[in-house]
Amino acid sequence: MTLLIGATYLTVRVALERHAIQQEISFLSGHQFIRFQQLANQTRAVMRASADPSIPEYIISPMLEEVREAIGDIRSTMTLLERDQKKLDKNLLERINSRGEDRKDIFLELHWRLEEFLSRAERIIDSSHEDRRRRYAFWGPIDFATTTDGQLMRHFNDLIQHAHDRSVSSIGNAKSISTAFLLMLAAVLILASTFLFYPLLRRLRSEHRRKMSYEHELTHLAQTDSLTALRNRSFFNSALRTLFRGFNTDGKGFSLLLVDLDHFKAINDSFGHPAGDATLLHVSRAFRSVFRRDDVIARIGGDEFAILLPGLDDETKLNAIAERVASMIAREFVFEGNTLRISASVGGAMVPYHATDETGLIRVADLALYAAKSERNRAVIFDKDALASQLEQSELSAALACAADRDEFVVHYQPKVCLDTGRHLGFEALVRWQHPSLGLLAPGAFLPLMEDPRLIGEMTRAVARGVCRDLQAWKKAGLLPGPVAINLPEALLINDNGFDMLASAIHEHGLDWCDISVEVTEDVFLNRYADLMRATMTRFREHGVSIALDDFGTGFASLLHLRDFPFDELKIDRGFIADIGLDDRSEQIIRAMLDLSRNLGKRCVAEGIETEAQREYLLEMGCEIGQGYLFAKPMSGNDVREHWLKSPGAGWNRKTGREACRSSGG
């Protein structure tokens, strides 16, 4: 009896040890399979990004590190699997199992093919940026078409299924053996089982719970975004199909919200990817504070989210929820001592009122999102007006791509004057778009659509050429209206492109550097390349070009920027000027700006002056220069001449070019 008890105990123990090893192999194989799929997708993304000339290399570098991390993770998992395979080979039940050789063959074949895949991935990321671009442009994703084929996927599935089957079999064997011996020895072993078999049965239950836990964890990994812990696109698609099946069965409606973060790239570029990750976590917290537990919240792209709301088919309620989401996301949050802020555009649609199938629902929700993005930080529920607006914006965006080539950008000029005498001091150049069918469009109608830095650069180049062409004509007519200010975007300040562009236009038209001044807005200080922009501004100053900070008080400039950047002029935004006589706080801010500019030795220009009362207040506070409709509206180059002829006493200078520059350009 003692031998039977001992044999039973050892048999069950060996079976449980075998089960534990096979269970760990199953989990590690599943984890390796998920990481393999992620690595294939990450490597394709690297090759696509390398082939896109508009994506700078500093964005691709973190992607390469993610690929290296995935390769290391897969190799570490391979090492753990080899260790467990050796343990399994030493197990007595496994050695007498005839299927053990099949398992070894599957494992060795998978190991060989996976190592070949990792070697190919390493060759891709170790290649130069140019090599990756040429290879992807010629071969496309062929490097991974062979490694992710059905045979390798079947090897993964076979290994996972084999480990799972053997694990289940181990549990079954253990149960059968223990049950049989317990029945045979029931009368004799009641006392012995209390001390020997009960702990083994507890371990058996523990292993079963561990198996269920492994399966739950693998499912969670496959359906959850690793950063935000929200659901991923795969889970969202499955949930959407389930909701439509329910709708087709019982007619129960539901709603969909699409959320896109505004200017998320600016936070990544300005503060780095850790700040971007913190922003995404802030957004996920905002979602959890708004939506119900049964709602499906998924991250479906880098800065894109989708939310399914089962049972909600009331447009008023959906609109209120969408606006609350936008409001919660727009709240400030702190990252490494910096107060950050992000906004979001939200588009929504309902089943069955707006669509009755998956494709239609996503399309109309996307149209609503596009309408919301035209104004940013807005929530829009789909309607026909949103569709019409989206089509109009799409047509404008397509036409913008060719506007510079067709010479459709034109320049209008608004005078700067001495507030005391009315003497003319210079101009600010303002861009307009002469659309072939819509006529002359103001900047607000098309600048929000120009998200491509290349388009912004082409527009600025067209403005610079137009300004220099008009200056040349005015100088030939004996007129020198002072320096003309051109606004330069950050994309032209972080390198030599902006300087070279203005230098070429000035030399081509025979002008002096002092005929031009440069304006920058406070938004450029969000850019992480502030040192490069300061170097470009200093280079302009060395050539006698005046630098102005536009829209002062509305953006991100700090006192350090005023101290360190070579500004000659601060321009008070029209939003403060409009409140003169209406808001004491705006008047206090204006007074503080004027005091600050005087103490720093910089000129101060007031924008948007429209009434005589505003002019008199600014003069009383010590502001000497201004512009606005009170003096003149923006006008074309031809209208500038007519304006001069009608106002010969306005102080327009007929001195020689360099004398006039010294007297009016500062």
Secondary structure as a PSIPRED ss2 file (coil, helix, strand):
# PSIPRED VFORMAT (PSIPRED V4.0)

   1 M C   1.000  0.000  0.000
   2 T H   0.000  1.000  0.000
   3 L H   0.000  1.000  0.000
   4 L H   0.000  1.000  0.000
   5 I H   0.000  1.000  0.000
   6 G H   0.000  1.000  0.000
   7 A H   0.000  1.000  0.000
   8 T H   0.000  1.000  0.000
   9 Y H   0.000  1.000  0.000
  10 L H   0.000  1.000  0.000
  11 T H   0.000  1.000  0.000
  12 V H   0.000  1.000  0.000
  13 R H   0.000  1.000  0.000
  14 V H   0.000  1.000  0.000
  15 A H   0.000  1.000  0.000
  16 L H   0.000  1.000  0.000
  17 E H   0.000  1.000  0.000
  18 R H   0.000  1.000  0.000
  19 H H   0.000  1.000  0.000
  20 A H   0.000  1.000  0.000
  21 I H   0.000  1.000  0.000
  22 Q H   0.000  1.000  0.000
  23 Q H   0.000  1.000  0.000
  24 E H   0.000  1.000  0.000
  25 I H   0.000  1.000  0.000
  26 S H   0.000  1.000  0.000
  27 F H   0.000  1.000  0.000
  28 L H   0.000  1.000  0.000
  29 S H   0.000  1.000  0.000
  30 G H   0.000  1.000  0.000
  31 H H   0.000  1.000  0.000
  32 Q H   0.000  1.000  0.000
  33 F H   0.000  1.000  0.000
  34 I H   0.000  1.000  0.000
  35 R H   0.000  1.000  0.000
  36 F H   0.000  1.000  0.000
  37 Q H   0.000  1.000  0.000
  38 Q H   0.000  1.000  0.000
  39 L H   0.000  1.000  0.000
  40 A H   0.000  1.000  0.000
  41 N H   0.000  1.000  0.000
  42 Q H   0.000  1.000  0.000
  43 T H   0.000  1.000  0.000
  44 R H   0.000  1.000  0.000
  45 A H   0.000  1.000  0.000
  46 V H   0.000  1.000  0.000
  47 M H   0.000  1.000  0.000
  48 R H   0.000  1.000  0.000
  49 A H   0.000  1.000  0.000
  50 S H   0.000  1.000  0.000
  51 A H   0.000  1.000  0.000
  52 D C   1.000  0.000  0.000
  53 P C   1.000  0.000  0.000
  54 S C   1.000  0.000  0.000
  55 I C   1.000  0.000  0.000
  56 P C   1.000  0.000  0.000
  57 E H   0.000  1.000  0.000
  58 Y H   0.000  1.000  0.000
  59 I H   0.000  1.000  0.000
  60 I H   0.000  1.000  0.000
  61 S H   0.000  1.000  0.000
  62 P H   0.000  1.000  0.000
  63 M H   0.000  1.000  0.000
  64 L H   0.000  1.000  0.000
  65 E H   0.000  1.000  0.000
  66 E H   0.000  1.000  0.000
  67 V H   0.000  1.000  0.000
  68 R H   0.000  1.000  0.000
  69 E H   0.000  1.000  0.000
  70 A H   0.000  1.000  0.000
  71 I H   0.000  1.000  0.000
  72 G H   0.000  1.000  0.000
  73 D H   0.000  1.000  0.000
  74 I H   0.000  1.000  0.000
  75 R H   0.000  1.000  0.000
  76 S H   0.000  1.000  0.000
  77 T H   0.000  1.000  0.000
  78 M H   0.000  1.000  0.000
  79 T H   0.000  1.000  0.000
  80 L H   0.000  1.000  0.000
  81 L H   0.000  1.000  0.000
  82 E H   0.000  1.000  0.000
  83 R H   0.000  1.000  0.000
  84 D H   0.000  1.000  0.000
  85 Q H   0.000  1.000  0.000
  86 K H   0.000  1.000  0.000
  87 K H   0.000  1.000  0.000
  88 L H   0.000  1.000  0.000
  89 D H   0.000  1.000  0.000
  90 K H   0.000  1.000  0.000
  91 N C   1.000  0.000  0.000
  92 L H   0.000  1.000  0.000
  93 L H   0.000  1.000  0.000
  94 E H   0.000  1.000  0.000
  95 R H   0.000  1.000  0.000
  96 I C   1.000  0.000  0.000
  97 N C   1.000  0.000  0.000
  98 S C   1.000  0.000  0.000
  99 R C   1.000  0.000  0.000
 100 G H   0.000  1.000  0.000
 101 E H   0.000  1.000  0.000
 102 D H   0.000  1.000  0.000
 103 R H   0.000  1.000  0.000
 104 K H   0.000  1.000  0.000
 105 D H   0.000  1.000  0.000
 106 I H   0.000  1.000  0.000
 107 F H   0.000  1.000  0.000
 108 L H   0.000  1.000  0.000
 109 E H   0.000  1.000  0.000
 110 L H   0.000  1.000  0.000
 111 H H   0.000  1.000  0.000
 112 W H   0.000  1.000  0.000
 113 R H   0.000  1.000  0.000
 114 L H   0.000  1.000  0.000
 115 E H   0.000  1.000  0.000
 116 E H   0.000  1.000  0.000
 117 F H   0.000  1.000  0.000
 118 L H   0.000  1.000  0.000
 119 S H   0.000  1.000  0.000
 120 R H   0.000  1.000  0.000
 121 A H   0.000  1.000  0.000
 122 E H   0.000  1.000  0.000
 123 R H   0.000  1.000  0.000
 124 I H   0.000  1.000  0.000
 125 I H   0.000  1.000  0.000
 126 D H   0.000  1.000  0.000
 127 S C   1.000  0.000  0.000
 128 S C   1.000  0.000  0.000
 129 H H   0.000  1.000  0.000
 130 E H   0.000  1.000  0.000
 131 D H   0.000  1.000  0.000
 132 R H   0.000  1.000  0.000
 133 R H   0.000  1.000  0.000
 134 R H   0.000  1.000  0.000
 135 R H   0.000  1.000  0.000
 136 Y H   0.000  1.000  0.000
 137 A H   0.000  1.000  0.000
 138 F H   0.000  1.000  0.000
 139 W H   0.000  1.000  0.000
 140 G C   1.000  0.000  0.000
 141 P C   1.000  0.000  0.000
 142 I H   0.000  1.000  0.000
 143 D H   0.000  1.000  0.000
 144 F H   0.000  1.000  0.000
 145 A H   0.000  1.000  0.000
 146 T C   1.000  0.000  0.000
 147 T C   1.000  0.000  0.000
 148 T C   1.000  0.000  0.000
 149 D C   1.000  0.000  0.000
 150 G H   0.000  1.000  0.000
 151 Q H   0.000  1.000  0.000
 152 L H   0.000  1.000  0.000
 153 M H   0.000  1.000  0.000
 154 R H   0.000  1.000  0.000
 155 H H   0.000  1.000  0.000
 156 F H   0.000  1.000  0.000
 157 N H   0.000  1.000  0.000
 158 D H   0.000  1.000  0.000
 159 L H   0.000  1.000  0.000
 160 I H   0.000  1.000  0.000
 161 Q H   0.000  1.000  0.000
 162 H H   0.000  1.000  0.000
 163 A H   0.000  1.000  0.000
 164 H H   0.000  1.000  0.000
 165 D H   0.000  1.000  0.000
 166 R H   0.000  1.000  0.000
 167 S H   0.000  1.000  0.000
 168 V H   0.000  1.000  0.000
 169 S H   0.000  1.000  0.000
 170 S H   0.000  1.000  0.000
 171 I H   0.000  1.000  0.000
 172 G H   0.000  1.000  0.000
 173 N H   0.000  1.000  0.000
 174 A H   0.000  1.000  0.000
 175 K H   0.000  1.000  0.000
 176 S H   0.000  1.000  0.000
 177 I H   0.000  1.000  0.000
 178 S H   0.000  1.000  0.000
 179 T H   0.000  1.000  0.000
 180 A H   0.000  1.000  0.000
 181 F H   0.000  1.000  0.000
 182 L H   0.000  1.000  0.000
 183 L H   0.000  1.000  0.000
 184 M H   0.000  1.000  0.000
 185 L C   1.000  0.000  0.000
 186 A H   0.000  1.000  0.000
 187 A H   0.000  1.000  0.000
 188 V H   0.000  1.000  0.000
 189 L H   0.000  1.000  0.000
 190 I H   0.000  1.000  0.000
 191 L H   0.000  1.000  0.000
 192 A H   0.000  1.000  0.000
 193 S H   0.000  1.000  0.000
 194 T H   0.000  1.000  0.000
 195 F H   0.000  1.000  0.000
 196 L C   1.000  0.000  0.000
 197 F H   0.000  1.000  0.000
 198 Y H   0.000  1.000  0.000
 199 P H   0.000  1.000  0.000
 200 L H   0.000  1.000  0.000
 201 L H   0.000  1.000  0.000
 202 R H   0.000  1.000  0.000
 203 R H   0.000  1.000  0.000
 204 L H   0.000  1.000  0.000
 205 R H   0.000  1.000  0.000
 206 S H   0.000  1.000  0.000
 207 E H   0.000  1.000  0.000
 208 H H   0.000  1.000  0.000
 209 R H   0.000  1.000  0.000
 210 R H   0.000  1.000  0.000
 211 K H   0.000  1.000  0.000
 212 M H   0.000  1.000  0.000
 213 S H   0.000  1.000  0.000
 214 Y H   0.000  1.000  0.000
 215 E H   0.000  1.000  0.000
 216 H H   0.000  1.000  0.000
 217 E H   0.000  1.000  0.000
 218 L H   0.000  1.000  0.000
 219 T H   0.000  1.000  0.000
 220 H H   0.000  1.000  0.000
 221 L H   0.000  1.000  0.000
 222 A H   0.000  1.000  0.000
 223 Q H   0.000  1.000  0.000
 224 T E   0.000  0.000  1.000
 225 D C   1.000  0.000  0.000
 226 S C   1.000  0.000  0.000
 227 L C   1.000  0.000  0.000
 228 T C   1.000  0.000  0.000
 229 A C   1.000  0.000  0.000
 230 L C   1.000  0.000  0.000
 231 R E   0.000  0.000  1.000
 232 N C   1.000  0.000  0.000
 233 R H   0.000  1.000  0.000
 234 S H   0.000  1.000  0.000
 235 F H   0.000  1.000  0.000
 236 F H   0.000  1.000  0.000
 237 N H   0.000  1.000  0.000
 238 S H   0.000  1.000  0.000
 239 A H   0.000  1.000  0.000
 240 L H   0.000  1.000  0.000
 241 R H   0.000  1.000  0.000
 242 T H   0.000  1.000  0.000
 243 L H   0.000  1.000  0.000
 244 F H   0.000  1.000  0.000
 245 R H   0.000  1.000  0.000
 246 G H   0.000  1.000  0.000
 247 F H   0.000  1.000  0.000
 248 N H   0.000  1.000  0.000
 249 T H   0.000  1.000  0.000
 250 D H   0.000  1.000  0.000
 251 G C   1.000  0.000  0.000
 252 K C   1.000  0.000  0.000
 253 G C   1.000  0.000  0.000
 254 F E   0.000  0.000  1.000
 255 S E   0.000  0.000  1.000
 256 L E   0.000  0.000  1.000
 257 L E   0.000  0.000  1.000
 258 L E   0.000  0.000  1.000
 259 V E   0.000  0.000  1.000
 260 D E   0.000  0.000  1.000
 261 L E   0.000  0.000  1.000
 262 D E   0.000  0.000  1.000
 263 H C   1.000  0.000  0.000
 264 F H   0.000  1.000  0.000
 265 K H   0.000  1.000  0.000
 266 A H   0.000  1.000  0.000
 267 I H   0.000  1.000  0.000
 268 N H   0.000  1.000  0.000
 269 D H   0.000  1.000  0.000
 270 S H   0.000  1.000  0.000
 271 F H   0.000  1.000  0.000
 272 G C   1.000  0.000  0.000
 273 H H   0.000  1.000  0.000
 274 P H   0.000  1.000  0.000
 275 A H   0.000  1.000  0.000
 276 G H   0.000  1.000  0.000
 277 D H   0.000  1.000  0.000
 278 A H   0.000  1.000  0.000
 279 T H   0.000  1.000  0.000
 280 L H   0.000  1.000  0.000
 281 L H   0.000  1.000  0.000
 282 H H   0.000  1.000  0.000
 283 V H   0.000  1.000  0.000
 284 S H   0.000  1.000  0.000
 285 R H   0.000  1.000  0.000
 286 A H   0.000  1.000  0.000
 287 F H   0.000  1.000  0.000
 288 R H   0.000  1.000  0.000
 289 S H   0.000  1.000  0.000
 290 V H   0.000  1.000  0.000
 291 F C   1.000  0.000  0.000
 292 R C   1.000  0.000  0.000
 293 R C   1.000  0.000  0.000
 294 D C   1.000  0.000  0.000
 295 D C   1.000  0.000  0.000
 296 V E   0.000  0.000  1.000
 297 I E   0.000  0.000  1.000
 298 A E   0.000  0.000  1.000
 299 R E   0.000  0.000  1.000
 300 I C   1.000  0.000  0.000
 301 G C   1.000  0.000  0.000
 302 G C   1.000  0.000  0.000
 303 D C   1.000  0.000  0.000
 304 E E   0.000  0.000  1.000
 305 F E   0.000  0.000  1.000
 306 A E   0.000  0.000  1.000
 307 I E   0.000  0.000  1.000
 308 L E   0.000  0.000  1.000
 309 L E   0.000  0.000  1.000
 310 P E   0.000  0.000  1.000
 311 G C   1.000  0.000  0.000
 312 L C   1.000  0.000  0.000
 313 D C   1.000  0.000  0.000
 314 D C   1.000  0.000  0.000
 315 E H   0.000  1.000  0.000
 316 T H   0.000  1.000  0.000
 317 K H   0.000  1.000  0.000
 318 L H   0.000  1.000  0.000
 319 N H   0.000  1.000  0.000
 320 A H   0.000  1.000  0.000
 321 I H   0.000  1.000  0.000
 322 A H   0.000  1.000  0.000
 323 E H   0.000  1.000  0.000
 324 R H   0.000  1.000  0.000
 325 V H   0.000  1.000  0.000
 326 A H   0.000  1.000  0.000
 327 S H   0.000  1.000  0.000
 328 M H   0.000  1.000  0.000
 329 I H   0.000  1.000  0.000
 330 A C   1.000  0.000  0.000
 331 R C   1.000  0.000  0.000
 332 E C   1.000  0.000  0.000
 333 F E   0.000  0.000  1.000
 334 V E   0.000  0.000  1.000
 335 F E   0.000  0.000  1.000
 336 E C   1.000  0.000  0.000
 337 G C   1.000  0.000  0.000
 338 N E   0.000  0.000  1.000
 339 T E   0.000  0.000  1.000
 340 L E   0.000  0.000  1.000
 341 R C   1.000  0.000  0.000
 342 I C   1.000  0.000  0.000
 343 S E   0.000  0.000  1.000
 344 A E   0.000  0.000  1.000
 345 S E   0.000  0.000  1.000
 346 V E   0.000  0.000  1.000
 347 G E   0.000  0.000  1.000
 348 G E   0.000  0.000  1.000
 349 A E   0.000  0.000  1.000
 350 M E   0.000  0.000  1.000
 351 V E   0.000  0.000  1.000
 352 P C   1.000  0.000  0.000
 353 Y C   1.000  0.000  0.000
 354 H C   1.000  0.000  0.000
 355 A C   1.000  0.000  0.000
 356 T C   1.000  0.000  0.000
 357 D C   1.000  0.000  0.000
 358 E H   0.000  1.000  0.000
 359 T H   0.000  1.000  0.000
 360 G H   0.000  1.000  0.000
 361 L H   0.000  1.000  0.000
 362 I H   0.000  1.000  0.000
 363 R H   0.000  1.000  0.000
 364 V H   0.000  1.000  0.000
 365 A H   0.000  1.000  0.000
 366 D H   0.000  1.000  0.000
 367 L H   0.000  1.000  0.000
 368 A H   0.000  1.000  0.000
 369 L H   0.000  1.000  0.000
 370 Y H   0.000  1.000  0.000
 371 A H   0.000  1.000  0.000
 372 A H   0.000  1.000  0.000
 373 K H   0.000  1.000  0.000
 374 S C   1.000  0.000  0.000
 375 E C   1.000  0.000  0.000
 376 R C   1.000  0.000  0.000
 377 N C   1.000  0.000  0.000
 378 R C   1.000  0.000  0.000
 379 A E   0.000  0.000  1.000
 380 V E   0.000  0.000  1.000
 381 I E   0.000  0.000  1.000
 382 F C   1.000  0.000  0.000
 383 D C   1.000  0.000  0.000
 384 K H   0.000  1.000  0.000
 385 D H   0.000  1.000  0.000
 386 A H   0.000  1.000  0.000
 387 L H   0.000  1.000  0.000
 388 A H   0.000  1.000  0.000
 389 S H   0.000  1.000  0.000
 390 Q H   0.000  1.000  0.000
 391 L H   0.000  1.000  0.000
 392 E H   0.000  1.000  0.000
 393 Q H   0.000  1.000  0.000
 394 S H   0.000  1.000  0.000
 395 E H   0.000  1.000  0.000
 396 L H   0.000  1.000  0.000
 397 S H   0.000  1.000  0.000
 398 A H   0.000  1.000  0.000
 399 A H   0.000  1.000  0.000
 400 L H   0.000  1.000  0.000
 401 A H   0.000  1.000  0.000
 402 C H   0.000  1.000  0.000
 403 A H   0.000  1.000  0.000
 404 A C   1.000  0.000  0.000
 405 D C   1.000  0.000  0.000
 406 R C   1.000  0.000  0.000
 407 D C   1.000  0.000  0.000
 408 E C   1.000  0.000  0.000
 409 F E   0.000  0.000  1.000
 410 V E   0.000  0.000  1.000
 411 V E   0.000  0.000  1.000
 412 H E   0.000  0.000  1.000
 413 Y E   0.000  0.000  1.000
 414 Q E   0.000  0.000  1.000
 415 P E   0.000  0.000  1.000
 416 K E   0.000  0.000  1.000
 417 V E   0.000  0.000  1.000
 418 C E   0.000  0.000  1.000
 419 L C   1.000  0.000  0.000
 420 D C   1.000  0.000  0.000
 421 T C   1.000  0.000  0.000
 422 G C   1.000  0.000  0.000
 423 R C   1.000  0.000  0.000
 424 H E   0.000  0.000  1.000
 425 L E   0.000  0.000  1.000
 426 G E   0.000  0.000  1.000
 427 F E   0.000  0.000  1.000
 428 E E   0.000  0.000  1.000
 429 A E   0.000  0.000  1.000
 430 L E   0.000  0.000  1.000
 431 V E   0.000  0.000  1.000
 432 R E   0.000  0.000  1.000
 433 W E   0.000  0.000  1.000
 434 Q E   0.000  0.000  1.000
 435 H E   0.000  0.000  1.000
 436 P C   1.000  0.000  0.000
 437 S C   1.000  0.000  0.000
 438 L C   1.000  0.000  0.000
 439 G E   0.000  0.000  1.000
 440 L E   0.000  0.000  1.000
 441 L E   0.000  0.000  1.000
 442 A C   1.000  0.000  0.000
 443 P H   0.000  1.000  0.000
 444 G H   0.000  1.000  0.000
 445 A H   0.000  1.000  0.000
 446 F C   1.000  0.000  0.000
 447 L H   0.000  1.000  0.000
 448 P H   0.000  1.000  0.000
 449 L H   0.000  1.000  0.000
 450 M C   1.000  0.000  0.000
 451 E C   1.000  0.000  0.000
 452 D C   1.000  0.000  0.000
 453 P H   0.000  1.000  0.000
 454 R H   0.000  1.000  0.000
 455 L H   0.000  1.000  0.000
 456 I H   0.000  1.000  0.000
 457 G H   0.000  1.000  0.000
 458 E H   0.000  1.000  0.000
 459 M H   0.000  1.000  0.000
 460 T H   0.000  1.000  0.000
 461 R H   0.000  1.000  0.000
 462 A H   0.000  1.000  0.000
 463 V H   0.000  1.000  0.000
 464 A H   0.000  1.000  0.000
 465 R H   0.000  1.000  0.000
 466 G H   0.000  1.000  0.000
 467 V H   0.000  1.000  0.000
 468 C H   0.000  1.000  0.000
 469 R H   0.000  1.000  0.000
 470 D H   0.000  1.000  0.000
 471 L H   0.000  1.000  0.000
 472 Q H   0.000  1.000  0.000
 473 A H   0.000  1.000  0.000
 474 W H   0.000  1.000  0.000
 475 K H   0.000  1.000  0.000
 476 K H   0.000  1.000  0.000
 477 A C   1.000  0.000  0.000
 478 G C   1.000  0.000  0.000
 479 L C   1.000  0.000  0.000
 480 L E   0.000  0.000  1.000
 481 P C   1.000  0.000  0.000
 482 G C   1.000  0.000  0.000
 483 P C   1.000  0.000  0.000
 484 V E   0.000  0.000  1.000
 485 A E   0.000  0.000  1.000
 486 I E   0.000  0.000  1.000
 487 N E   0.000  0.000  1.000
 488 L C   1.000  0.000  0.000
 489 P C   1.000  0.000  0.000
 490 E H   0.000  1.000  0.000
 491 A H   0.000  1.000  0.000
 492 L H   0.000  1.000  0.000
 493 L C   1.000  0.000  0.000
 494 I C   1.000  0.000  0.000
 495 N C   1.000  0.000  0.000
 496 D C   1.000  0.000  0.000
 497 N H   0.000  1.000  0.000
 498 G H   0.000  1.000  0.000
 499 F H   0.000  1.000  0.000
 500 D H   0.000  1.000  0.000
 501 M H   0.000  1.000  0.000
 502 L H   0.000  1.000  0.000
 503 A H   0.000  1.000  0.000
 504 S H   0.000  1.000  0.000
 505 A H   0.000  1.000  0.000
 506 I H   0.000  1.000  0.000
 507 H H   0.000  1.000  0.000
 508 E H   0.000  1.000  0.000
 509 H C   1.000  0.000  0.000
 510 G C   1.000  0.000  0.000
 511 L C   1.000  0.000  0.000
 512 D C   1.000  0.000  0.000
 513 W H   0.000  1.000  0.000
 514 C H   0.000  1.000  0.000
 515 D H   0.000  1.000  0.000
 516 I E   0.000  0.000  1.000
 517 S E   0.000  0.000  1.000
 518 V E   0.000  0.000  1.000
 519 E E   0.000  0.000  1.000
 520 V E   0.000  0.000  1.000
 521 T E   0.000  0.000  1.000
 522 E H   0.000  1.000  0.000
 523 D H   0.000  1.000  0.000
 524 V H   0.000  1.000  0.000
 525 F H   0.000  1.000  0.000
 526 L H   0.000  1.000  0.000
 527 N C   1.000  0.000  0.000
 528 R C   1.000  0.000  0.000
 529 Y C   1.000  0.000  0.000
 530 A H   0.000  1.000  0.000
 531 D H   0.000  1.000  0.000
 532 L H   0.000  1.000  0.000
 533 M H   0.000  1.000  0.000
 534 R H   0.000  1.000  0.000
 535 A H   0.000  1.000  0.000
 536 T H   0.000  1.000  0.000
 537 M H   0.000  1.000  0.000
 538 T H   0.000  1.000  0.000
 539 R H   0.000  1.000  0.000
 540 F H   0.000  1.000  0.000
 541 R H   0.000  1.000  0.000
 542 E H   0.000  1.000  0.000
 543 H C   1.000  0.000  0.000
 544 G C   1.000  0.000  0.000
 545 V C   1.000  0.000  0.000
 546 S E   0.000  0.000  1.000
 547 I E   0.000  0.000  1.000
 548 A E   0.000  0.000  1.000
 549 L E   0.000  0.000  1.000
 550 D E   0.000  0.000  1.000
 551 D E   0.000  0.000  1.000
 552 F E   0.000  0.000  1.000
 553 G C   1.000  0.000  0.000
 554 T C   1.000  0.000  0.000
 555 G C   1.000  0.000  0.000
 556 F C   1.000  0.000  0.000
 557 A C   1.000  0.000  0.000
 558 S C   1.000  0.000  0.000
 559 L H   0.000  1.000  0.000
 560 L H   0.000  1.000  0.000
 561 H H   0.000  1.000  0.000
 562 L H   0.000  1.000  0.000
 563 R H   0.000  1.000  0.000
 564 D H   0.000  1.000  0.000
 565 F C   1.000  0.000  0.000
 566 P C   1.000  0.000  0.000
 567 F C   1.000  0.000  0.000
 568 D C   1.000  0.000  0.000
 569 E E   0.000  0.000  1.000
 570 L E   0.000  0.000  1.000
 571 K E   0.000  0.000  1.000
 572 I E   0.000  0.000  1.000
 573 D C   1.000  0.000  0.000
 574 R H   0.000  1.000  0.000
 575 G H   0.000  1.000  0.000
 576 F H   0.000  1.000  0.000
 577 I H   0.000  1.000  0.000
 578 A C   1.000  0.000  0.000
 579 D C   1.000  0.000  0.000
 580 I C   1.000  0.000  0.000
 581 G C   1.000  0.000  0.000
 582 L C   1.000  0.000  0.000
 583 D C   1.000  0.000  0.000
 584 D H   0.000  1.000  0.000
 585 R H   0.000  1.000  0.000
 586 S H   0.000  1.000  0.000
 587 E H   0.000  1.000  0.000
 588 Q H   0.000  1.000  0.000
 589 I H   0.000  1.000  0.000
 590 I H   0.000  1.000  0.000
 591 R H   0.000  1.000  0.000
 592 A H   0.000  1.000  0.000
 593 M H   0.000  1.000  0.000
 594 L H   0.000  1.000  0.000
 595 D H   0.000  1.000  0.000
 596 L H   0.000  1.000  0.000
 597 S H   0.000  1.000  0.000
 598 R H   0.000  1.000  0.000
 599 N H   0.000  1.000  0.000
 600 L C   1.000  0.000  0.000
 601 G C   1.000  0.000  0.000
 602 K C   1.000  0.000  0.000
 603 R E   0.000  0.000  1.000
 604 C E   0.000  0.000  1.000
 605 V E   0.000  0.000  1.000
 606 A E   0.000  0.000  1.000
 607 E C   1.000  0.000  0.000
 608 G C   1.000  0.000  0.000
 609 I C   1.000  0.000  0.000
 610 E C   1.000  0.000  0.000
 611 T C   1.000  0.000  0.000
 612 E H   0.000  1.000  0.000
 613 A H   0.000  1.000  0.000
 614 Q H   0.000  1.000  0.000
 615 R H   0.000  1.000  0.000
 616 E H   0.000  1.000  0.000
 617 Y H   0.000  1.000  0.000
 618 L H   0.000  1.000  0.000
 619 L H   0.000  1.000  0.000
 620 E H   0.000  1.000  0.000
 621 M H   0.000  1.000  0.000
 622 G C   1.000  0.000  0.000
 623 C C   1.000  0.000  0.000
 624 E C   1.000  0.000  0.000
 625 I E   0.000  0.000  1.000
 626 G E   0.000  0.000  1.000
 627 Q C   1.000  0.000  0.000
 628 G C   1.000  0.000  0.000
 629 Y C   1.000  0.000  0.000
 630 L C   1.000  0.000  0.000
 631 F C   1.000  0.000  0.000
 632 A C   1.000  0.000  0.000
 633 K C   1.000  0.000  0.000
 634 P C   1.000  0.000  0.000
 635 M E   0.000  0.000  1.000
 636 S E   0.000  0.000  1.000
 637 G H   0.000  1.000  0.000
 638 N H   0.000  1.000  0.000
 639 D H   0.000  1.000  0.000
 640 V H   0.000  1.000  0.000
 641 R H   0.000  1.000  0.000
 642 E H   0.000  1.000  0.000
 643 H H   0.000  1.000  0.000
 644 W H   0.000  1.000  0.000
 645 L H   0.000  1.000  0.000
 646 K H   0.000  1.000  0.000
 647 S C   1.000  0.000  0.000
 648 P C   1.000  0.000  0.000
 649 G C   1.000  0.000  0.000
 650 A C   1.000  0.000  0.000
 651 G C   1.000  0.000  0.000
 652 W C   1.000  0.000  0.000
 653 N E   0.000  0.000  1.000
 654 R C   1.000  0.000  0.000
 655 K C   1.000  0.000  0.000
 656 T C   1.000  0.000  0.000
 657 G H   0.000  1.000  0.000
 658 R H   0.000  1.000  0.000
 659 E H   0.000  1.000  0.000
 660 A H   0.000  1.000  0.000
 661 C H   0.000  1.000  0.000
 662 R H   0.000  1.000  0.000
 663 S H   0.000  1.000  0.000
 664 S H   0.000  1.000  0.000
 665 G C   1.000  0.000  0.000
 666 G C   1.000  0.000  0.000
